[in-house]
Amino acid sequence: MTPPGQLRFRQQANEATHAVLDSLPQLAHRALVVEAPPGAGKSTLVTQAAATLTQTSGPCVVIAQTNNQVDHLVRRFAQDHPRLRIARLTGIEHDAPDDLRKHPRIRISTRIEDLEPSADVIVGTAMKWATVTGRQWPWAVIDEAYQMRSDMLLRTAGLFDKILFVGDPGQLDPFSSIQTDRFAQLDHDPMNSAVAVLLAHNPDLPVHQLPVSWRLPPSAVPLVSGAFYSTPFHAGSSENDRTLTLTVPGMRTPVDRVIEHAARTGWALFELPARITHHLDSEAHHTILDIAEHLMVRGTVTRSEESPQGHALRPDGIAIGTTHSRQAQHIRALQARHYPLLHGITVDTANRLQGSEHSITLVLHPLSGRADASAFHLEAGRLCVLTSRHRHACIVVARAGITELLDVHPSSDLARPGPGCTAPDGWQAHHTVLAHLSGHTVHAATQPRRD
């Protein structure tokens, strides 16, 4: 039987979704914003909203920020809304996956002229939509709207009469591979979030909240909600819904202890001795792979409300999250050379893990082994992404001394005017997470490493 608290949260989530969908046909404003925590069902809302709008307003445009996000949404439309005629607007540099190209209800083209006459929903990246001119649609739905740069909104907003923005305010801000410091104190800084700029200039726009995370377990929600979000949210599962069971006895090593602690509590910090290593820390990289390997060797079984009978954990149920691409590349190389049991594991940066979901996440702390705490490494959104991908447990690997590092470097980011983010300060968010993990810490024993 579902506990009364969970029934209440599910009812709140359903009411929040219906409130958004019911308001769209009669919306008096030009835009509506929906803020959602990790795993709140943003993709479901985006596809439902677009399907609703096709019935009341005609063809609907859907915008996401990356090609992977767009391909994911196209699959969701094909799976959940079989009556819709779906179009994928793509750039010439992106090769759409075979499953989309072979689907009978999905048309793909680089030209809007090829898609517009026979599509109910047209999905593409913001960058691609910025190249479209001379067209007008009644509605657009923008997914991952807090990742959208404000200049992309400026270049696309004129194509649509009204826009629904759906996004997670706690995730990573828009980023660029080139230096943008010269824009930092200007009102038209293109690196400002599209939603932040929109609300700064239109404070009367309606803002809805999705109140429940269906991904994060109850053990994770209080920390993630308190550290990264100004509006609290709840877990859609109950305390007894999610379990991790280790079916093979361990050897009482520190790695075994950290796994056992995470299985009991949902959190663990594996702390290595303090040392400055900067980006590449071979000991930490081996350690995080050792933890993943032990999860496999010990026959980990995951159970949830969706699979109460339980499933054996596989490598694709584990993600290793890093800050820098060089770290991810090094860990992948070590895995290929020394850890054959982990074939199929996900290893990537926070930027690329954003939006993904895994049974267990292993996190290399952004400040581990560093001599400073730059704005990049302090960014709250990066730590939020890394600590909010899991359904069962999150294990952080870090070198000792991060709390002291934060106190020496309270912030290297200058206060700047202009549109801002409502998420908590990164320095404070790091302290909040570390304070929580202090009660879940297992200290490493010195041992030789494989090269």
Secondary structure, 3 states (H helix, E strand, C coil): CCCHHHHHHHHHHHHHHHHHHHHCCCCCCCEEEEECCCCCCHHHHHHHHHHHHHHHCCCEEEEECCHHHHHHHHHHHHHHCCCCCEEEECCCCCCCCHHHHCCCCEEEECCHHHHHHHCCEEEEEHHHHCCCCCCCEEEEEECCHHHCEHHHHHHHHHHEEEEEEEECCCCCCCCCCCCCHHHCCCCCCCCCEHHHHHHHHCCCCCEEECCEECCCCCCCHHHHHHHHCCCCCEECCCCCCCEEEECCCCCCCHHHHHHHHHHHHCEEEEEECCCCCCCCCHHHHHHHHHHHHHHHHCCEEEECCCCCCCEECCHHHEEEEECCHHHHHHHHHHHHHHCHHHCCCEEEEHHHHCCCCEEEEEEECCCCCCCCCCHHHHCHHHHHHHCCCEEEEEEEEEECCHHHHHHHCCCCCCCCCCCCCCCCCHHHHHHHHHHHHHHHEEECCCCCCCC
